């Protein structure tokens, strides 16, 4: 057995999370190059647990996670690299003790969990001075901590330039991608309806109700919309406000990756429409990768970022406007199953052969770590 270097990845996720790159990249393909161990935080347990290569830490110890792990006989000197995902307080603790333990430090920013740019947008929408000042302070704090890191892993270079500019730390953008082991060909959904699926948050910032308004404007009734959510009660309350179409919409729990991907595979077209604001225009949403894993063509906001990866042969575009969304939905309802399948396969093939492939990303990330 090869003597591999070791990586400790301190996430902001709870136990059993399969969020984003954690499952396929860090729990999967990266194991070919590194021994990877992952820290999850929990709100539901008060004791430390070790499960295979995972550590489960009560959330109240997040600010002092390194000291806590040491007390639990986790040898921090054995790690060559320690990554932190999103949490600045955990990052500060890791940086404070790096000299003592001798590891290199990486900081991973995903979206939207605790991302300072996300908080800034929310603050600006509310016009709350204290929130805006808090967001500015968070921006200053993260740049100060970033300067001490060995590697910064934003979701995209555009995100880095827009929200974290001015830091000269070495960066390795780590976008959402496809897991080659999960991909499937496009499968026509059962029945005569066109089945749409929306995976994602339904909060005010996402302005999801604009999409519901667009569906209510459709002349054709030959459609059904599935909504993947982690707050089923809230989703049902929103859908209930659109009585004319509520019987054509089915929210479901998206707390299990296998269940989610089965629902995606049962659908025809994915929806990844987001408001035209900087925090959404600097990265390509992870939900798009869920859709193209099953070769579902996706309806995207027509912005520069989405157009850097997709074109009219492998995706569908419109502005985030109720009338334009409705017109594009009507257009999709007029497409043949063959046209839908061809578009989905074209997008899937493009992602697999570009940088959006977790197997290739693992190889490139390891090469980047070896250069530190």
N, C-alpha and C positions, 0 to 999 in steps of 0.2 A: 504493500500500500504506500502511495506517495505521501511524503511529509508536506502537507499543504499549509499555507499560511492561514491565519484565523481572522475572521471578521465577526464582530458583535454589532448587530443592528438593533438599536433602541427605537421602537416604533411608538406612534401615538395611538395605536390600535388595541382593541380588546382581544382577548384570547379567541382563537379559531377564526380570526379575521382573514379573509382572502382578498383584501382590498388592493387594487391597483397592481403594482409591481411586486408586492410582497410575496404572493404565492408563486407565480410562474418564474420570476427572476431570482429573488433571494432564497426562496425555499426550493427552487428548481434548478435552472440551468447554471447558476453561479456555483453550485456544489461541485461542478467538474473542475473548478479552478481554486476554490477556497473552502475551508471548513466554516460554514456560516451558522451562527447561533443568534436567535432572535428573542428580544425582550418585548413582551406584551404587558400592558397595564390592565388592571381589573378594578371595577367598582364593587364587585360582588364577593370578593374574598379578602380576608385579612391576613392570610398567611402566604409565604413564599412557596412556589412549586417549580419543579424542574420536570419537564416532559420531553424526553428525547433531546432534541437540540433547542428547545424553547424554554424560556424562563418566564414565569408568571409573577408579576410584582404588583402588590396593592398600590393603587393610584396615589395614595397619600405620600408615598416615598419618591415620587417622580423628581422632585427638586434635588434630591440627594441620592439619585439612583446608583451612582458608583459606590458610594459608601455602603449603601444597603446591600448591593451585590457582594461586596467584599466580606461583609458580615455573614453572608450566606455561603461563604467558601467558594465564591466564583473568583478565579485567579485572573485579574485584569491584566497582569503582566504577560499572560499567554496570548493576548490579542495583538495582531499587527495593525488592525484597523478597527475603529469604533465609529459607526455611523449613527446619526440621530435624525429622526423623521419629524419635522415640523416644530417640535416643542423646544422653545428657546430656553426655558428653565433647565431642561435636561441637557441641552447643548452647553449651557454655561457651566454646569457641574462637570461634564465630560472634559471641557477645555481646561478647567481649573486643575484637574488631576492628571493631565496628559504627561507632564514631565515626570511625575512619580511613577507612572505605569509604562511610559514609552511607546504609546500607540499613535498612529496617524488618525486625524479626525476628519470625517466627512459630514456634511449637512445636506439633507434631502428636503426640498420644498415641493410638496404636491399641491393639489388644488381641489377643494377650497379650504381644507382643514387648517384653521388658525393662520392662514396666510395673511400677512399684514396688508397686502394690497386689497384683499377681499374685505377686510375690516375697514379699510379706508373708504372703499366704495359705499359700504353700508352707512358709514358715518356721514359721508357727503349727501347721501339720499335723505338722511334724517335731519340734516342741518343742525346737528347737536354739537356745540362747540367743544364740550368736554370729550366726546367721542373722537372728534377730529384731532384734538390735541393728543389724545391717547394713541391714535393711529400714527401720528407723526413721531411720537416717542418710540413706539414699536419699530418704526422704520429706522430710526437712529440706532436703536439697540441691536437690531439684526445686522446692520452694516458693521457695527463695532465688533460683534461676535464673528461675523464672516471673515474679517481680516485675519482672525486667528486660526481659521480652518485650513486644512491642507487641500480639501476638495469640496466644491459646491455643486450640488446636483439639482438644478431647477428643472421644471417640467419642459421648458423650452428656452432657447436663446432669447427669443423675443420677450419672454417673461422676465428674464434676468436683466435685459437692457432697459425695460420699461419700469420695473419696480425695484431693482437692486443695482442700478448703475452706479459706477464710481468705485466698486470693489475690484481690486486686482487679484483676487483669489483665483486659482486655477479652477475651471468649471468643466463639467461633463453633463450636458443636458440629458435628462432621463425621461423621455416621454412615455406615454402609454403605448403598448404595442400588442401584437398578436402572439399567442402561444401556439406554435406549430403543432403541438400534440392535441390541441382542442379543435382545430379548424374542421369544419364540415362543409359540404356543398350546399348550395341553396335548395331548400325543399319547399315546394308549394304548400301553403297552409290548407287545412281541410275546409270544405264548404265553399260557398260562392262569394263570400265577403273578402275584401282586402283587409288584412289584419295589420294594423300599425302597432308599434310598441315604443313607449317612452320610458327610458331608464334615467332616473335622476331626482334631484331635489325639487320640491314644489314651492319653495319659499318666495317671498316678495321680490327678492333680487332677481330670481330666475323668470319672474313674470309669466309663469306657466299658464295663467288664466287666459292670456292672449291667444294661446294655442287652442284652448277650449272654445273661445269665441269664434275662431276660424272654423273649427269643426261644425259649430252650430250654424254656420253660413252655407254649408254644402247643400247642393240640390240633390245629389245622389245619397242614398241611404245604404249603399252596399259597402259598408266599412264597419270595423270595430277597432277600438283603441284600448290597448292594455297598458297600464301604468305600473311600473315597478317602483315600489316605495318601501321605506323603512318605518313609515308612520302611516299605517293603514287607516286609522280613524281620521286623521287630518285629510288624507287623500279623498276619502269618502265624503267628507264635509264639503270639500271644494267641488267635487263632481256633482254633489246634490244640488248645488246652486245653478246647474244647467239642466233643468228638468226635461227639456226637449230632446236631449241627447244622452241623458244619464244611463238609459238602458242599453246604450251602445258602448259603454265604457266600463272596463273591469280593472280596478286597482288590485294589486296583489303584493304580498310581502316579498322583499328582495334581500332577505338576510342569509341566503344560502346560494353559493355560486352555481351549484349544479341545477337547482330549481330555476334560477334566473336564466341560465343558458338554455335550458329546455324551453322556457317561454319565448326566448328570442328565436330559437330554432322553429318554433311553431308559428312565427309571424312572417310577414312578407316585406315590410318596409320599416326601417328605424327612423326615429325622430330625434334630432340633436340640435334643435333650434334654441338659440340663446340671444339675449338682448345685445345690441350693438354698443358695448362699452369696453374699455381697455382691458379690464380684468378677464373678459371672455375672448377678446380678440388677439390675445398673445399666446394662446395655447389651444391645441386641438383636444376636445373633450374625450375623456377615457371611454365614455359610453359608446363612442363610434367604433372602438375596437371590439366591444361586445357584439355589436351588430355585424361587423364584417367578419368576425370569427365564424359566423353562420352564413356568410355571403349575403347579408341583407343590404341592399342599397339604402343610403341614408339621406334624409332631408336635412340640409345644413344651412346655417346663416351664411349669406353671401358676403364674406369678408376676405381680406387679403390672406389671412393666416390659413383658412380652410382651403383657399385656392392654391396655396403653395404645395399642397399634397394631393388634392383631388381636382378633377375637371368634370365636364359635362358627360363624359363617357362612363364614369364610375360613381357619380353622386348626383344629387338633386339640390338645387340652390334657390333661395329666395331671401328677400329682406325680412327682418323681424317686424312685420306689419300684417295686421289681421287680414286685410284684403289680399295681399300678395300670398300669404300662407294659404288662404282658402283657394286661391286660383291654382296654386301648385298642388294642393291636395286633390283638386278636381282633375288636374292633369295626370297625377299618379293613378287615380281611379280609372283613367282611360287607357293606361298602359296594359299590354298583354303580359301574361306570366313569363313568356320567353324574354321580353324586354327587361322585366324586373330581375330575372335570374341572371341574364347576361351582364347587367350593370353591377349586380352584387358580386359576381365572380371576378369582374374586372377590378373592382376595388380591393377585394381580398388578395388577388394575385399581386397587385401593386404594393400593398403593405408588406406582404411576405418577402418581396424581393428588394425592398428598400430597408431603411434603418428601423422600421417598426416591427421588428422580429426579435422576441426575447432571447432566442438562442444566440443570435448575432450580437445583441446588446450585451449579453453576459461576457462574451469573448472580448468585446471592446472595453467594457468597464474594467475587466481584470487587467488588460494591457495598460489602461490609464493608472490603475493602482500600482502596478509594477514600476511606473515611471516616477512616482512620488519620491 
